[in-house]
Amino acid sequence: MHSPIASSHQLLPGYLELEQQTSGLYSVLWKVPLQQGRLLPIAPRFPSSCHLQGDLESVIESSAWIYRATLRCTSGLEGQTIAIDGLGAAGNDVLVRYKWIGHASPRTILLNGEQPSAYLGSAGADGHSGWVFYLRLGVQHILSGVDHLLFLVGLLLLAQGRWALLKTVTAFTIAHSLTLGSATVGWAGPWVGPVNVETAIALSILILGVEVARKWAGKDSFTIRYPWLVAFGFGLVHGLAFASDLAELNLPIGEMIVAVLLFNLGVEIGQVGFIVLVLGLVLPLRTRSLPTWFRRIPGYAVGVAGAFWTFERTTALFLYGGG
């Protein structure tokens, strides 16, 4: 049984995999994301010479329906055009990966509302034109994750001075990069379930909120003195959540390595952009005479949100387990 707890990252990608078995015969894997428990209204459209053969197998995972089928195309798929219907309304991307007999490397392409169709050329001819997808997915993941962004706000409130801020953000980056890579390629243990991870992230935000309040009260603590060490520890947990989008794609190990690197780069681009935006908004306010309660709103927001998410996700953890 899967927890109904909503993920902080709603724009999960679709995934279509086509692999040629014999002349005119292809295996199809179609993964459709679930958003708020509903199946996205998107579907692949194949050439008129193609027809499904045999039974359609389907299974539900925590965040997607997975369909497996066999496709027979009398004219083949190489040199044909396929499309994903419904992308414009859904607002999601779909990663299409295909491999033909006689070609060692598959080809990956990205479809979206602006480009819902694609020409299927020779696999390997333009090897990895869909790699921009992973970069974009990383940016999208961090910017759509309100919990991750609030954690960054908490770090900005704790770190004093440019050097402390640089160390803290760098430690967080290194830590989540380590677990992002290890979890995506399957090195994380079986205890790393989505509810476990989301609960730990909520707890990390709550702890930061408490520590920010302690700092305002003039108190001292390990977190206040060494925010970069705490950022590293919690960054290991946040990296597990960052890995969720890539893990959903079930990519082969050869492509996964590049995907992790580009996805992580996208996360860093989004993270740096958010930090620059926050600092650009906050720094001018330091020269203004503002009431204390107004200055403390961001810290209270971090603590309150962390407390709410901790309660919500801990409840889900006890009711549905960590899977």
C-alpha positions as CSV (number, residue, x, y, z in Angstrom):
1,M,0.0,0.0,0.0
2,H,1.4,3.4,-1.0
3,S,1.2,6.5,1.0
4,P,-1.1,9.2,-0.3
5,I,1.2,11.9,0.9
6,A,1.8,14.4,-1.9
7,S,5.3,14.9,-3.1
8,S,6.8,18.3,-3.2
9,H,7.8,17.8,-6.8
10,Q,4.8,17.4,-8.9
11,L,6.1,17.8,-12.5
12,L,7.4,14.2,-13.0
13,P,8.3,13.3,-16.5
14,G,6.8,10.7,-18.7
15,Y,9.0,8.0,-20.2
16,L,8.6,6.0,-23.5
17,E,11.1,3.3,-24.4
18,L,11.1,1.5,-27.7
19,E,13.4,-1.4,-28.4
20,Q,13.5,-3.4,-31.7
21,Q,13.2,-7.1,-31.2
22,T,13.0,-8.3,-34.8
23,S,12.2,-6.7,-38.1
24,G,9.0,-4.8,-37.6
25,L,8.6,-5.9,-33.9
26,Y,9.2,-3.7,-30.9
27,S,8.9,-3.9,-27.1
28,V,7.2,-0.8,-25.6
29,L,7.6,0.5,-22.1
30,W,5.3,3.5,-21.4
31,K,5.4,5.2,-18.0
32,V,2.7,7.8,-17.2
33,P,3.2,10.0,-14.1
34,L,0.5,10.3,-11.5
35,Q,-0.2,13.8,-10.2
36,Q,-2.3,14.1,-7.0
37,G,-3.4,10.5,-7.6
38,R,-4.6,11.1,-11.1
39,L,-3.3,9.7,-14.3
40,L,-1.9,12.3,-16.7
41,P,-4.0,12.5,-19.9
42,I,-1.1,11.8,-22.2
43,A,-0.6,8.9,-24.6
44,P,1.9,7.9,-27.4
45,R,0.6,8.0,-31.0
46,F,2.4,5.7,-33.4
47,P,2.3,5.6,-37.2
48,S,-0.8,4.1,-38.8
49,S,1.2,1.0,-39.9
50,C,1.8,0.1,-36.2
51,H,-0.6,-2.0,-34.1
52,L,-0.3,-3.4,-30.6
53,Q,0.1,-7.2,-30.5
54,G,-1.1,-9.4,-27.7
55,D,-2.1,-8.2,-24.2
56,L,-1.2,-4.9,-22.6
57,E,0.4,-5.4,-19.2
58,S,0.1,-2.6,-16.6
59,V,1.3,-2.1,-13.1
60,I,1.1,0.9,-10.7
61,E,4.1,2.2,-8.8
62,S,4.2,5.0,-6.2
63,S,4.0,7.8,-8.7
64,A,3.3,6.3,-12.1
65,W,1.4,3.7,-14.2
66,I,3.7,1.5,-16.2
67,Y,2.5,-0.2,-19.4
68,R,4.3,-2.9,-21.3
69,A,3.3,-4.1,-24.7
70,T,4.6,-5.4,-28.1
71,L,4.2,-3.2,-31.1
72,R,4.2,-4.5,-34.7
73,C,4.9,-2.0,-37.5
74,T,4.7,-3.3,-41.0
75,S,6.8,-0.4,-42.3
76,G,9.1,-0.4,-39.2
77,L,9.7,2.6,-36.9
78,E,13.1,3.8,-38.2
79,G,12.5,6.9,-40.3
80,Q,8.9,7.3,-38.9
81,T,7.4,10.0,-36.7
82,I,5.8,9.4,-33.3
83,A,4.0,11.9,-31.1
84,I,2.7,12.2,-27.5
85,D,-0.8,13.5,-27.4
86,G,-1.9,15.8,-24.5
87,L,1.5,17.3,-23.7
88,G,0.4,20.8,-24.2
89,A,-2.4,20.6,-21.6
90,A,-0.4,18.4,-19.2
91,G,2.6,20.7,-19.0
92,N,5.0,17.7,-18.6
93,D,8.0,16.5,-20.6
94,V,8.3,13.0,-21.9
95,L,11.7,11.3,-22.5
96,V,11.7,9.0,-25.5
97,R,14.5,6.4,-25.7
98,Y,14.8,4.0,-28.6
99,K,17.2,1.4,-29.8
100,W,17.3,-0.4,-33.2
101,I,18.9,-3.8,-34.0
102,G,22.5,-3.3,-35.2
103,H,23.1,-0.1,-33.3
104,A,25.1,-0.4,-30.1
105,S,23.9,2.8,-28.5
106,P,20.3,4.0,-28.1
107,R,19.1,7.5,-28.8
108,T,17.3,9.8,-26.3
109,I,15.1,12.7,-27.3
110,L,12.9,15.1,-25.4
111,L,9.2,15.8,-26.2
112,N,7.1,18.5,-24.6
113,G,4.2,20.8,-25.3
114,E,6.3,22.9,-27.8
115,Q,7.6,19.8,-29.6
116,P,5.2,16.9,-29.0
117,S,6.4,14.8,-32.0
118,A,9.8,13.5,-33.2
119,Y,11.4,11.8,-36.1
120,L,12.9,8.4,-35.2
121,G,16.2,8.3,-37.1
122,S,19.1,5.9,-36.8
123,A,19.8,5.2,-33.1
124,G,23.2,6.5,-32.3
125,A,23.2,9.0,-35.2
126,D,22.6,11.9,-32.8
127,G,23.3,9.9,-29.7
128,H,22.0,12.0,-26.8
129,S,20.0,14.9,-28.0
130,G,17.7,14.5,-25.0
131,W,20.5,15.2,-22.5
132,V,19.2,18.7,-22.1
133,F,16.2,17.0,-20.5
134,Y,18.3,16.0,-17.4
135,L,19.6,19.5,-17.0
136,R,16.2,20.9,-17.2
137,L,14.8,18.3,-14.9
138,G,17.3,19.2,-12.2
139,V,16.4,22.9,-12.4
140,Q,12.8,22.0,-12.3
141,H,13.2,19.7,-9.4
142,I,14.8,22.2,-7.1
143,L,12.6,25.1,-8.0
144,S,9.4,23.0,-7.6
145,G,10.5,21.7,-4.2
146,V,9.2,24.1,-1.6
147,D,10.7,22.1,1.2
148,H,14.2,22.2,-0.3
149,L,13.9,25.9,-0.9
150,L,12.8,26.6,2.6
151,F,15.7,24.5,3.9
152,L,18.0,26.8,1.8
153,V,16.3,29.8,3.4
154,G,17.0,28.3,6.8
155,L,20.7,27.9,5.9
156,L,20.9,31.5,4.8
157,L,19.4,32.7,8.1
158,L,21.9,30.6,10.1
159,A,25.1,31.3,8.2
160,Q,26.8,34.6,9.2
161,G,29.1,36.3,6.7
162,R,30.1,35.5,3.2
163,W,32.7,32.8,4.1
164,A,30.3,31.0,6.4
165,L,27.6,31.1,3.8
166,L,29.9,29.8,1.1
167,K,31.0,26.9,3.3
168,T,27.5,26.1,4.3
169,V,26.1,26.0,0.7
170,T,29.1,24.2,-0.6
171,A,28.8,21.5,2.1
172,F,25.1,21.1,1.3
173,T,25.9,20.8,-2.4
174,I,28.7,18.1,-1.9
175,A,26.5,16.1,0.4
176,H,23.4,15.9,-1.8
177,S,25.6,15.2,-4.8
178,L,27.0,12.1,-3.1
179,T,23.7,10.6,-2.2
180,L,22.1,11.7,-5.4
181,G,24.6,9.6,-7.3
182,S,24.6,6.6,-5.0
183,A,20.8,6.4,-4.7
184,T,20.2,6.8,-8.4
185,V,22.4,3.9,-9.3
186,G,20.9,1.7,-6.6
187,W,23.5,1.9,-3.8
188,A,21.1,3.2,-1.2
189,G,19.7,0.6,1.3
190,P,16.2,-0.8,1.3
191,W,15.2,1.5,4.2
192,V,15.4,4.5,1.8
193,G,11.7,4.7,1.0
194,P,10.0,7.9,-0.2
195,V,8.0,8.5,3.0
196,N,11.1,7.9,5.1
197,V,13.1,10.5,3.1
198,E,10.3,13.1,3.0
199,T,9.8,12.7,6.7
200,A,13.5,13.2,7.4
201,I,13.5,16.3,5.1
202,A,10.6,17.8,7.0
203,L,12.4,17.2,10.3
204,S,15.6,18.9,9.0
205,I,13.5,22.0,8.2
206,L,11.9,22.0,11.6
207,I,15.3,21.7,13.3
208,L,16.6,24.6,11.2
209,G,13.6,26.7,12.2
210,V,14.2,25.9,15.9
211,E,17.9,26.8,15.6
212,V,17.1,30.1,13.9
213,A,14.8,31.0,16.8
214,R,17.6,30.0,19.3
215,K,20.0,32.3,17.4
216,W,17.6,35.2,17.6
217,A,17.3,34.6,21.4
218,G,21.1,34.9,21.7
219,K,21.7,31.3,22.5
220,D,24.4,29.1,21.2
221,S,24.4,25.6,19.8
222,F,26.4,23.2,17.6
223,T,24.2,24.1,14.6
224,I,24.7,27.8,15.1
225,R,28.5,27.4,15.5
226,Y,28.9,24.9,12.6
227,P,26.1,25.4,10.1
228,W,28.2,23.9,7.3
229,L,28.5,20.5,9.2
230,V,24.8,20.4,9.8
231,A,24.2,21.4,6.1
232,F,26.4,18.5,5.1
233,G,24.5,16.0,7.3
234,F,21.1,17.1,6.1
235,G,22.3,17.4,2.5
236,L,22.8,13.7,2.5
237,V,19.1,13.2,3.1
238,H,18.0,15.8,0.6
239,G,20.1,14.1,-2.1
240,L,18.0,11.0,-1.7
241,A,14.9,13.0,-2.6
242,F,16.8,14.6,-5.6
243,A,17.4,11.1,-6.9
244,S,13.7,10.2,-7.0
245,D,13.0,11.8,-10.5
246,L,15.9,10.0,-12.2
247,A,15.2,6.7,-10.4
248,E,11.6,6.9,-11.9
249,L,13.1,6.7,-15.4
250,N,14.8,3.3,-14.9
251,L,17.7,4.3,-17.2
252,P,20.5,1.9,-18.1
253,I,23.7,2.4,-16.1
254,G,25.7,3.8,-19.0
255,E,23.2,6.6,-19.6
256,M,22.5,7.0,-15.9
257,I,26.0,8.3,-15.1
258,V,25.7,11.2,-17.6
259,A,22.1,11.8,-16.4
260,V,23.2,12.1,-12.8
261,L,25.9,14.6,-13.7
262,L,23.6,16.8,-15.8
263,F,20.7,16.5,-13.4
264,N,22.9,17.5,-10.5
265,L,24.2,20.5,-12.5
266,G,20.6,21.5,-13.1
267,V,20.0,21.3,-9.4
268,E,23.0,23.5,-8.7
269,I,21.9,26.1,-11.3
270,G,18.5,26.3,-9.8
271,Q,19.9,26.4,-6.3
272,V,22.3,29.2,-7.1
273,G,19.6,31.1,-8.9
274,F,17.3,30.9,-5.9
275,I,20.0,32.0,-3.5
276,V,20.9,35.0,-5.7
277,L,17.3,35.9,-5.8
278,V,16.8,35.7,-2.1
279,L,20.0,37.7,-1.3
280,G,18.9,40.3,-3.9
281,L,15.6,40.8,-2.1
282,V,17.0,40.7,1.4
283,L,20.2,42.7,1.3
284,P,18.6,46.0,0.3
285,L,16.3,45.6,3.3
286,R,19.2,45.5,5.8
287,T,19.7,49.2,5.3
288,R,16.1,50.0,6.1
289,S,14.6,50.4,9.6
290,L,12.2,47.5,9.8
291,P,10.4,46.1,12.9
292,T,11.9,43.0,14.4
293,W,8.8,40.9,13.9
294,F,9.0,41.7,10.2
295,R,12.6,40.6,9.9
296,R,11.8,37.3,11.6
297,I,9.0,36.3,9.3
298,P,11.2,34.1,7.0
299,G,12.5,32.2,10.1
300,Y,9.1,31.6,11.5
301,A,7.9,30.4,8.1
302,V,10.7,27.8,8.0
303,G,9.8,26.6,11.5
304,V,6.0,26.5,11.0
305,A,6.3,24.7,7.6
306,G,8.8,22.2,9.0
307,A,6.5,21.5,12.0
308,F,3.5,21.0,9.7
309,W,5.3,18.7,7.2
310,T,6.9,16.7,10.1
311,F,3.5,16.0,11.6
312,E,1.9,15.2,8.2
313,R,4.7,12.9,7.0
314,T,5.3,11.2,10.3
315,T,1.6,10.4,10.4
316,A,1.9,8.9,6.9
317,L,5.0,7.0,8.0
318,F,3.1,5.3,10.8
319,L,0.0,4.6,8.7
320,Y,1.6,3.4,5.5
321,G,5.2,2.6,6.3
322,G,8.3,3.9,4.7
323,G,7.8,2.6,1.2
